[in-house]
Amino acid sequence: NPDLKPETSKSIELGWNYLDDTKSFAVTGFYTKYDQFIEELHNVKTQPVMVNGKPVIINGRPINLYTYQAVNLDKSHIYGLEVKAQMDLFTIQGGSGTIGFNASLAYAKGRENGTKNPINSVEPLTAVIGIDYQYLDQLYLSARIKAVRGKKNNDIYFKEDPQKFGSLQSTPGYATLDLIAEYKPQRDITINAGLYNVLDKQY
């Protein structure tokens, strides 16, 4: 998009944090105002697929080509709440290894100020729960369940003409299992690996 303008924002954030040797907890609320908010994957043009001058029809419906690009929205705002918690459950290997629990919850809403249209790129309610293993500062392993709530229709901008967006619809929530590993053979080298959606959940 050659006409894309830079995005600017002003944010108010209020939070509370707790930290000691074995656990931490944080809760943060935020409200952010945007000028020229950059919205990704925005459908800006739809045109039918033509063969020999005629539109292609499948199952009684025309097949369309969609053009997606990043675009600027008008003045917009996003607000939300984030909660994070971490706790060491017990130590092993003479205190060199630690088994821990972590959890997070993120909630956000976003809209254009003038039109009141929702911002599609704002993530729905998301929770992550995990069990971690850490050995000194060298090895880190984690199994995490990520649960995402389905977006409601009033949190999705379908455009003015719903006929152009017949394939865009709300979908149910889902949960996936991820396995994460990190290894530091020496101080300035870190190797990361991840196996995501281990159970091959379709969503």
CYANA upper distance limits for C-alpha pairs under 8 A (distance plus 0.5 A):
  1 ASN  CA     69 GLN  CA      6.91
  1 ASN  CA     70 ALA  CA      7.03
  1 ASN  CA     71 VAL  CA      7.64
  4 LEU  CA     70 ALA  CA      7.95
  4 LEU  CA     71 VAL  CA      6.67
  4 LEU  CA     72 ASN  CA      6.87
  5 LYS  CA     36 GLN  CA      7.08
  5 LYS  CA     72 ASN  CA      7.28
  6 PRO  CA     36 GLN  CA      7.17
  6 PRO  CA     38 ILE  CA      8.36
  7 GLU  CA     34 TYR  CA      7.59
  7 GLU  CA     35 ASP  CA      6.50
  7 GLU  CA     36 GLN  CA      5.43
  7 GLU  CA     37 PHE  CA      5.78
  7 GLU  CA     38 ILE  CA      6.76
  7 GLU  CA     72 ASN  CA      8.43
  8 THR  CA     34 TYR  CA      6.28
  8 THR  CA     35 ASP  CA      5.84
  8 THR  CA     36 GLN  CA      7.25
  8 THR  CA     37 PHE  CA      7.79
  9 SER  CA     32 THR  CA      7.09
  9 SER  CA     33 LYS  CA      5.95
  9 SER  CA     34 TYR  CA      4.88
  9 SER  CA     35 ASP  CA      6.74
 10 LYS  CA     32 THR  CA      6.15
 10 LYS  CA     33 LYS  CA      5.82
 10 LYS  CA     34 TYR  CA      7.22
 11 SER  CA     30 PHE  CA      7.50
 11 SER  CA     31 TYR  CA      6.21
 11 SER  CA     32 THR  CA      4.64
 11 SER  CA     33 LYS  CA      6.80
 12 ILE  CA     30 PHE  CA      6.12
 12 ILE  CA     31 TYR  CA      5.80
 12 ILE  CA     32 THR  CA      6.82
 13 GLU  CA     28 THR  CA      7.41
 13 GLU  CA     29 GLY  CA      6.26
 13 GLU  CA     30 PHE  CA      4.82
 13 GLU  CA     31 TYR  CA      7.05
 14 LEU  CA     28 THR  CA      6.20
 14 LEU  CA     29 GLY  CA      5.85
 14 LEU  CA     30 PHE  CA      6.87
 15 GLY  CA     26 ALA  CA      7.70
 15 GLY  CA     27 VAL  CA      5.99
 15 GLY  CA     28 THR  CA      4.55
 15 GLY  CA     29 GLY  CA      6.65
 16 TRP  CA     26 ALA  CA      6.16
 16 TRP  CA     27 VAL  CA      5.98
 16 TRP  CA     28 THR  CA      7.04
 17 ASN  CA     24 SER  CA      7.99
 17 ASN  CA     25 PHE  CA      6.26
 17 ASN  CA     26 ALA  CA      4.85
 17 ASN  CA     27 VAL  CA      7.17
 18 TYR  CA     24 SER  CA      5.89
 18 TYR  CA     25 PHE  CA      5.59
 18 TYR  CA     26 ALA  CA      6.80
 19 LEU  CA     23 LYS  CA      6.55
 19 LEU  CA     24 SER  CA      4.83
 19 LEU  CA     25 PHE  CA      7.10
 20 ASP  CA     24 SER  CA      6.90
 22 THR  CA     87 MET  CA      6.30
 22 THR  CA     88 ASP  CA      5.67
 23 LYS  CA     85 ALA  CA      8.06
 23 LYS  CA     86 GLN  CA      5.88
 23 LYS  CA     87 MET  CA      4.65
 23 LYS  CA     88 ASP  CA      6.66
 24 SER  CA     85 ALA  CA      6.18
 24 SER  CA     86 GLN  CA      5.70
 24 SER  CA     87 MET  CA      7.02
 25 PHE  CA     83 VAL  CA      8.18
 25 PHE  CA     84 LYS  CA      6.24
 25 PHE  CA     85 ALA  CA      4.90
 25 PHE  CA     86 GLN  CA      7.01
 26 ALA  CA     83 VAL  CA      6.23
 26 ALA  CA     84 LYS  CA      5.70
 26 ALA  CA     85 ALA  CA      6.94
 27 VAL  CA     81 LEU  CA      7.84
 27 VAL  CA     82 GLU  CA      6.22
 27 VAL  CA     83 VAL  CA      4.90
 27 VAL  CA     84 LYS  CA      6.97
 28 THR  CA     81 LEU  CA      6.19
 28 THR  CA     82 GLU  CA      5.69
 28 THR  CA     83 VAL  CA      6.96
 29 GLY  CA     79 TYR  CA      8.12
 29 GLY  CA     80 GLY  CA      6.32
 29 GLY  CA     81 LEU  CA      4.91
 29 GLY  CA     82 GLU  CA      6.94
 30 PHE  CA     79 TYR  CA      5.96
 30 PHE  CA     80 GLY  CA      6.09
 30 PHE  CA     81 LEU  CA      6.97
 31 TYR  CA     77 HIS  CA      7.73
 31 TYR  CA     78 ILE  CA      6.45
 31 TYR  CA     79 TYR  CA      4.75
 31 TYR  CA     80 GLY  CA      7.27
 32 THR  CA     77 HIS  CA      6.01
 32 THR  CA     78 ILE  CA      5.82
 32 THR  CA     79 TYR  CA      6.66
 33 LYS  CA     75 LYS  CA      7.93
 33 LYS  CA     76 SER  CA      6.45
 33 LYS  CA     77 HIS  CA      4.97
 33 LYS  CA     78 ILE  CA      7.25
 34 TYR  CA     75 LYS  CA      6.18
 34 TYR  CA     76 SER  CA      5.57
 34 TYR  CA     77 HIS  CA      6.28
 35 ASP  CA     73 LEU  CA      8.32
 35 ASP  CA     74 ASP  CA      7.06
 35 ASP  CA     75 LYS  CA      5.35
 35 ASP  CA     76 SER  CA      7.13
 36 GLN  CA     72 ASN  CA      5.42
 36 GLN  CA     73 LEU  CA      5.90
 36 GLN  CA     74 ASP  CA      6.22
 36 GLN  CA     75 LYS  CA      6.87
 36 GLN  CA     76 SER  CA      8.48
 37 PHE  CA     72 ASN  CA      5.81
 37 PHE  CA     73 LEU  CA      5.63
 37 PHE  CA     74 ASP  CA      7.37
 37 PHE  CA     75 LYS  CA      7.62
 37 PHE  CA     76 SER  CA      7.21
 38 ILE  CA     70 ALA  CA      6.86
 38 ILE  CA     71 VAL  CA      6.12
 38 ILE  CA     72 ASN  CA      5.22
 38 ILE  CA     73 LEU  CA      6.91
 39 GLU  CA     70 ALA  CA      6.00
 39 GLU  CA     71 VAL  CA      5.95
 39 GLU  CA     72 ASN  CA      6.72
 39 GLU  CA     73 LEU  CA      7.32
 39 GLU  CA    119 ILE  CA      8.18
 39 GLU  CA    120 ASN  CA      8.48
 39 GLU  CA    121 SER  CA      7.26
 40 GLU  CA     69 GLN  CA      6.95
 40 GLU  CA     70 ALA  CA      4.90
 40 GLU  CA     71 VAL  CA      7.26
 40 GLU  CA    121 SER  CA      7.52
 41 LEU  CA     68 TYR  CA      5.62
 41 LEU  CA     69 GLN  CA      5.66
 41 LEU  CA     70 ALA  CA      6.18
 42 HIS  CA     68 TYR  CA      5.68
 42 HIS  CA     69 GLN  CA      5.94
 42 HIS  CA     70 ALA  CA      6.46
 42 HIS  CA     71 VAL  CA      7.15
 43 ASN  CA     66 TYR  CA      7.00
 43 ASN  CA     67 THR  CA      6.17
 43 ASN  CA     68 TYR  CA      5.05
 43 ASN  CA     69 GLN  CA      7.29
 44 VAL  CA     66 TYR  CA      8.22
 44 VAL  CA     67 THR  CA      6.39
 44 VAL  CA     68 TYR  CA      6.53
 44 VAL  CA     69 GLN  CA      7.60
 45 LYS  CA     66 TYR  CA      6.46
 45 LYS  CA     67 THR  CA      5.68
 45 LYS  CA     68 TYR  CA      8.01
 46 THR  CA     64 ASN  CA      6.89
 46 THR  CA     65 LEU  CA      6.22
 46 THR  CA     66 TYR  CA      5.27
 46 THR  CA     67 THR  CA      6.97
 46 THR  CA    164 LYS  CA      7.53
 47 GLN  CA     64 ASN  CA      5.92
 47 GLN  CA     65 LEU  CA      5.83
 47 GLN  CA     66 TYR  CA      7.28
 48 PRO  CA     55 PRO  CA      6.49
 48 PRO  CA     56 VAL  CA      7.94
 48 PRO  CA     62 PRO  CA      7.14
 48 PRO  CA     63 ILE  CA      6.32
 48 PRO  CA     64 ASN  CA      4.63
 48 PRO  CA     65 LEU  CA      6.43
 49 VAL  CA     55 PRO  CA      6.07
 49 VAL  CA     56 VAL  CA      6.26
 49 VAL  CA     62 PRO  CA      8.15
 49 VAL  CA     63 ILE  CA      6.22
 49 VAL  CA     64 ASN  CA      5.87
 49 VAL  CA     65 LEU  CA      6.74
 50 MET  CA     54 LYS  CA      5.66
 50 MET  CA     55 PRO  CA      4.88
 50 MET  CA     56 VAL  CA      6.36
 51 VAL  CA     55 PRO  CA      6.78
 51 VAL  CA     56 VAL  CA      7.03
 55 PRO  CA     62 PRO  CA      6.93
 55 PRO  CA     63 ILE  CA      7.95
 56 VAL  CA     62 PRO  CA      6.13
 56 VAL  CA     63 ILE  CA      6.30
 57 ILE  CA     61 ARG  CA      5.73
 57 ILE  CA     62 PRO  CA      4.86
 57 ILE  CA     63 ILE  CA      6.63
 58 ILE  CA     62 PRO  CA      6.82
 58 ILE  CA     63 ILE  CA      7.45
 73 LEU  CA    112 GLU  CA      7.61
 74 ASP  CA    112 GLU  CA      6.76
 74 ASP  CA    113 ASN  CA      7.86
 74 ASP  CA    114 GLY  CA      7.91
 75 LYS  CA    112 GLU  CA      6.46
 75 LYS  CA    113 ASN  CA      6.21
 75 LYS  CA    114 GLY  CA      7.76
 76 SER  CA    110 GLY  CA      7.84
 76 SER  CA    111 ARG  CA      6.20
 76 SER  CA    112 GLU  CA      4.62
 76 SER  CA    113 ASN  CA      5.59
 77 HIS  CA    110 GLY  CA      6.10
 77 HIS  CA    111 ARG  CA      6.25
 77 HIS  CA    112 GLU  CA      6.99
 77 HIS  CA    113 ASN  CA      7.44
 78 ILE  CA    108 ALA  CA      7.35
 78 ILE  CA    109 LYS  CA      6.06
 78 ILE  CA    110 GLY  CA      4.58
 78 ILE  CA    111 ARG  CA      7.17
 79 TYR  CA    108 ALA  CA      6.09
 79 TYR  CA    109 LYS  CA      6.05
 79 TYR  CA    110 GLY  CA      6.98
 80 GLY  CA    106 ALA  CA      8.02
 80 GLY  CA    107 TYR  CA      5.77
 80 GLY  CA    108 ALA  CA      4.48
 80 GLY  CA    109 LYS  CA      6.68
 81 LEU  CA    106 ALA  CA      6.47
 81 LEU  CA    107 TYR  CA      5.76
 81 LEU  CA    108 ALA  CA      7.01
 82 GLU  CA    104 SER  CA      7.89
 82 GLU  CA    105 LEU  CA      6.23
 82 GLU  CA    106 ALA  CA      5.03
 82 GLU  CA    107 TYR  CA      6.91
 83 VAL  CA    104 SER  CA      5.98
 83 VAL  CA    105 LEU  CA      5.64
 83 VAL  CA    106 ALA  CA      7.04
 84 LYS  CA    102 ASN  CA      8.13
 84 LYS  CA    103 ALA  CA      6.33
 84 LYS  CA    104 SER  CA      4.78
 84 LYS  CA    105 LEU  CA      7.05
 85 ALA  CA    102 ASN  CA      6.12
 85 ALA  CA    103 ALA  CA      5.80
 85 ALA  CA    104 SER  CA      6.81
 86 GLN  CA    100 GLY  CA      7.76
 86 GLN  CA    101 PHE  CA      6.21
 86 GLN  CA    102 ASN  CA      4.75
 86 GLN  CA    103 ALA  CA      7.00
 87 MET  CA    100 GLY  CA      6.09
 87 MET  CA    101 PHE  CA      5.76
 87 MET  CA    102 ASN  CA      6.89
 88 ASP  CA     98 THR  CA      7.20
 88 ASP  CA     99 ILE  CA      6.57
 88 ASP  CA    100 GLY  CA      4.69
 88 ASP  CA    101 PHE  CA      6.86
 89 LEU  CA     98 THR  CA      8.05
 89 LEU  CA     99 ILE  CA      6.18
 89 LEU  CA    100 GLY  CA      5.51
 89 LEU  CA    101 PHE  CA      7.24
 90 PHE  CA     98 THR  CA      6.57
 90 PHE  CA     99 ILE  CA      6.13
 90 PHE  CA    100 GLY  CA      7.64
 91 THR  CA     95 GLY  CA      5.71
 91 THR  CA     96 SER  CA      7.73
 91 THR  CA     97 GLY  CA      6.11
 91 THR  CA     98 THR  CA      4.92
 91 THR  CA     99 ILE  CA      6.70
 92 ILE  CA     96 SER  CA      7.00
 92 ILE  CA     97 GLY  CA      5.42
 92 ILE  CA     98 THR  CA      6.53
 92 ILE  CA     99 ILE  CA      8.21
 93 GLN  CA     97 GLY  CA      5.95
 96 SER  CA    135 TYR  CA      6.22
 96 SER  CA    136 LEU  CA      5.94
 97 GLY  CA    133 TYR  CA      7.55
 97 GLY  CA    134 GLN  CA      6.05
 97 GLY  CA    135 TYR  CA      4.78
 97 GLY  CA    136 LEU  CA      6.77
 98 THR  CA    132 ASP  CA      8.41
 98 THR  CA    133 TYR  CA      6.13
 98 THR  CA    134 GLN  CA      5.73
 98 THR  CA    135 TYR  CA      7.00
 99 ILE  CA    131 ILE  CA      7.73
 99 ILE  CA    132 ASP  CA      6.15
 99 ILE  CA    133 TYR  CA      5.17
 99 ILE  CA    134 GLN  CA      7.21
100 GLY  CA    131 ILE  CA      6.26
100 GLY  CA    132 ASP  CA      5.48
100 GLY  CA    133 TYR  CA      6.87
101 PHE  CA    129 ILE  CA      8.21
101 PHE  CA    130 GLY  CA      6.38
101 PHE  CA    131 ILE  CA      5.27
101 PHE  CA    132 ASP  CA      6.68
102 ASN  CA    129 ILE  CA      6.40
102 ASN  CA    130 GLY  CA      5.76
102 ASN  CA    131 ILE  CA      6.97
102 ASN  CA    132 ASP  CA      8.11
103 ALA  CA    127 ALA  CA      7.87
103 ALA  CA    128 VAL  CA      5.95
103 ALA  CA    129 ILE  CA      4.90
103 ALA  CA    130 GLY  CA      6.79
104 SER  CA    127 ALA  CA      6.10
104 SER  CA    128 VAL  CA      5.72
104 SER  CA    129 ILE  CA      7.18
105 LEU  CA    125 LEU  CA      7.97
105 LEU  CA    126 THR  CA      6.31
105 LEU  CA    127 ALA  CA      4.94
105 LEU  CA    128 VAL  CA      7.10
106 ALA  CA    125 LEU  CA      6.33
106 ALA  CA    126 THR  CA      5.82
106 ALA  CA    127 ALA  CA      6.98
107 TYR  CA    123 GLU  CA      8.35
107 TYR  CA    124 PRO  CA      7.15
107 TYR  CA    125 LEU  CA      5.26
107 TYR  CA    126 THR  CA      7.26
108 ALA  CA    122 VAL  CA      7.28
108 ALA  CA    123 GLU  CA      7.35
108 ALA  CA    124 PRO  CA      7.30
108 ALA  CA    125 LEU  CA      7.51
109 LYS  CA    118 PRO  CA      8.39
109 LYS  CA    119 ILE  CA      8.48
109 LYS  CA    122 VAL  CA      7.15
109 LYS  CA    155 ASP  CA      8.33
110 GLY  CA    118 PRO  CA      6.28
110 GLY  CA    119 ILE  CA      5.80
110 GLY  CA    122 VAL  CA      6.87
111 ARG  CA    116 LYS  CA      6.06
111 ARG  CA    117 ASN  CA      5.89
111 ARG  CA    118 PRO  CA      4.76
111 ARG  CA    119 ILE  CA      5.76
112 GLU  CA    116 LYS  CA      5.56
112 GLU  CA    117 ASN  CA      5.95
112 GLU  CA    118 PRO  CA      7.01
112 GLU  CA    119 ILE  CA      7.54
113 ASN  CA    117 ASN  CA      8.37
117 ASN  CA    157 TYR  CA      6.60
118 PRO  CA    154 ASN  CA      7.78
118 PRO  CA    155 ASP  CA      5.82
118 PRO  CA    156 ILE  CA      6.29
118 PRO  CA    157 TYR  CA      6.08
119 ILE  CA    155 ASP  CA      7.83
119 ILE  CA    156 ILE  CA      7.49
119 ILE  CA    157 TYR  CA      7.32
120 ASN  CA    155 ASP  CA      7.60
120 ASN  CA    156 ILE  CA      6.00
120 ASN  CA    157 TYR  CA      6.74
124 PRO  CA    148 VAL  CA      7.22
124 PRO  CA    149 ARG  CA      6.52
124 PRO  CA    150 GLY  CA      7.24
124 PRO  CA    151 LYS  CA      6.29
125 LEU  CA    148 VAL  CA      6.47
125 LEU  CA    149 ARG  CA      5.89
125 LEU  CA    150 GLY  CA      8.46
126 THR  CA    146 LYS  CA      7.74
126 THR  CA    147 ALA  CA      6.29
126 THR  CA    148 VAL  CA      5.04
126 THR  CA    149 ARG  CA      6.90
127 ALA  CA    146 LYS  CA      6.36
127 ALA  CA    147 ALA  CA      5.70
127 ALA  CA    148 VAL  CA      7.01
128 VAL  CA    144 ARG  CA      7.13
128 VAL  CA    145 ILE  CA      6.16
128 VAL  CA    146 LYS  CA      4.98
128 VAL  CA    147 ALA  CA      6.80
129 ILE  CA    144 ARG  CA      6.10
129 ILE  CA    145 ILE  CA      5.84
129 ILE  CA    146 LYS  CA      7.17
130 GLY  CA    142 SER  CA      7.15
130 GLY  CA    143 ALA  CA      5.97
130 GLY  CA    144 ARG  CA      4.59
130 GLY  CA    145 ILE  CA      6.72
131 ILE  CA    142 SER  CA      6.23
131 ILE  CA    143 ALA  CA      6.01
131 ILE  CA    144 ARG  CA      7.11
132 ASP  CA    140 TYR  CA      7.73
132 ASP  CA    141 LEU  CA      6.18
132 ASP  CA    142 SER  CA      4.85
132 ASP  CA    143 ALA  CA      7.11
133 TYR  CA    140 TYR  CA      6.23
133 TYR  CA    141 LEU  CA      5.59
133 TYR  CA    142 SER  CA      6.82
134 GLN  CA    138 GLN  CA      8.27
134 GLN  CA    139 LEU  CA      6.18
134 GLN  CA    140 TYR  CA      4.99
134 GLN  CA    141 LEU  CA      6.97
135 TYR  CA    139 LEU  CA      5.63
135 TYR  CA    140 TYR  CA      7.04
137 ASP  CA    184 LYS  CA      7.92
138 GLN  CA    182 GLU  CA      8.41
138 GLN  CA    183 TYR  CA      6.06
138 GLN  CA    184 LYS  CA      5.25
138 GLN  CA    185 PRO  CA      7.19
138 GLN  CA    186 GLN  CA      8.31
139 LEU  CA    181 ALA  CA      8.10
139 LEU  CA    182 GLU  CA      6.31
139 LEU  CA    183 TYR  CA      5.15
139 LEU  CA    184 LYS  CA      6.98
140 TYR  CA    181 ALA  CA      6.15
140 TYR  CA    182 GLU  CA      5.52
140 TYR  CA    183 TYR  CA      6.96
141 LEU  CA    179 LEU  CA      8.06
141 LEU  CA    180 ILE  CA      6.25
141 LEU  CA    181 ALA  CA      5.06
141 LEU  CA    182 GLU  CA      7.05
142 SER  CA    179 LEU  CA      6.27
142 SER  CA    180 ILE  CA      5.55
142 SER  CA    181 ALA  CA      6.96
143 ALA  CA    177 LEU  CA      7.64
143 ALA  CA    178 ASP  CA      6.34
143 ALA  CA    179 LEU  CA      5.19
143 ALA  CA    180 ILE  CA      6.97
144 ARG  CA    177 LEU  CA      6.18
144 ARG  CA    178 ASP  CA      5.70
144 ARG  CA    179 LEU  CA      6.95
145 ILE  CA    175 ALA  CA      7.18
145 ILE  CA    176 THR  CA      6.14
145 ILE  CA    177 LEU  CA      5.10
145 ILE  CA    178 ASP  CA      6.93
146 LYS  CA    175 ALA  CA      5.87
146 LYS  CA    176 THR  CA      5.80
146 LYS  CA    177 LEU  CA      6.96
146 LYS  CA    178 ASP  CA      8.26
147 ALA  CA    173 GLY  CA      7.98
147 ALA  CA    174 TYR  CA      6.33
147 ALA  CA    175 ALA  CA      4.65
147 ALA  CA    176 THR  CA      7.14
148 VAL  CA    173 GLY  CA      5.85
148 VAL  CA    174 TYR  CA      5.93
148 VAL  CA    175 ALA  CA      6.68
149 ARG  CA    172 PRO  CA      7.52
149 ARG  CA    173 GLY  CA      4.70
149 ARG  CA    174 TYR  CA      7.15
150 GLY  CA    170 SER  CA      7.69
150 GLY  CA    171 THR  CA      6.22
150 GLY  CA    172 PRO  CA      4.96
150 GLY  CA    173 GLY  CA      4.40
150 GLY  CA    174 TYR  CA      7.94
151 LYS  CA    155 ASP  CA      6.75
151 LYS  CA    156 ILE  CA      7.74
151 LYS  CA    170 SER  CA      6.68
151 LYS  CA    171 THR  CA      7.37
151 LYS  CA    172 PRO  CA      7.92
151 LYS  CA    173 GLY  CA      8.17
152 LYS  CA    156 ILE  CA      7.46
152 LYS  CA    170 SER  CA      7.04
153 ASN  CA    169 GLN  CA      8.41
153 ASN  CA    170 SER  CA      6.62
156 ILE  CA    170 SER  CA      8.16
158 PHE  CA    162 PRO  CA      6.78
158 PHE  CA    165 PHE  CA      7.21
158 PHE  CA    168 LEU  CA      7.69
159 LYS  CA    165 PHE  CA      8.12
161 ASP  CA    165 PHE  CA      7.85
162 PRO  CA    166 GLY  CA      6.81
173 GLY  CA    203 TYR  CA      8.38
174 TYR  CA    201 LYS  CA      8.48
174 TYR  CA    203 TYR  CA      6.89
175 ALA  CA    201 LYS  CA      8.05
176 THR  CA    196 TYR  CA      8.28
176 THR  CA    197 ASN  CA      5.60
176 THR  CA    198 VAL  CA      7.82
176 THR  CA    199 LEU  CA      7.67
176 THR  CA    200 ASP  CA      8.41
176 THR  CA    201 LYS  CA      6.87
177 LEU  CA    196 TYR  CA      7.18
177 LEU  CA    197 ASN  CA      5.60
177 LEU  CA    198 VAL  CA      6.07
177 LEU  CA    199 LEU  CA      7.14
178 ASP  CA    194 GLY  CA      7.76
178 ASP  CA    195 LEU  CA      6.30
178 ASP  CA    196 TYR  CA      4.89
178 ASP  CA    197 ASN  CA      5.90
178 ASP  CA    198 VAL  CA      6.48
179 LEU  CA    194 GLY  CA      6.15
179 LEU  CA    195 LEU  CA      5.57
179 LEU  CA    196 TYR  CA      6.78
179 LEU  CA    198 VAL  CA      8.03
180 ILE  CA    192 ASN  CA      8.22
180 ILE  CA    193 ALA  CA      6.54
180 ILE  CA    194 GLY  CA      4.96
180 ILE  CA    195 LEU  CA      6.99
181 ALA  CA    192 ASN  CA      6.31
181 ALA  CA    193 ALA  CA      5.70
181 ALA  CA    194 GLY  CA      6.66
182 GLU  CA    190 THR  CA      7.41
182 GLU  CA    191 ILE  CA      6.13
182 GLU  CA    192 ASN  CA      5.01
182 GLU  CA    193 ALA  CA      6.94
183 TYR  CA    190 THR  CA      6.29
183 TYR  CA    191 ILE  CA      5.64
183 TYR  CA    192 ASN  CA      7.05
184 LYS  CA    188 ASP  CA      8.28
184 LYS  CA    189 ILE  CA      6.20
184 LYS  CA    190 THR  CA      5.06
184 LYS  CA    191 ILE  CA      6.75
185 PRO  CA    189 ILE  CA      6.88
185 PRO  CA    190 THR  CA      7.54
186 GLN  CA    190 THR  CA      8.16
197 ASN  CA    201 LYS  CA      6.87
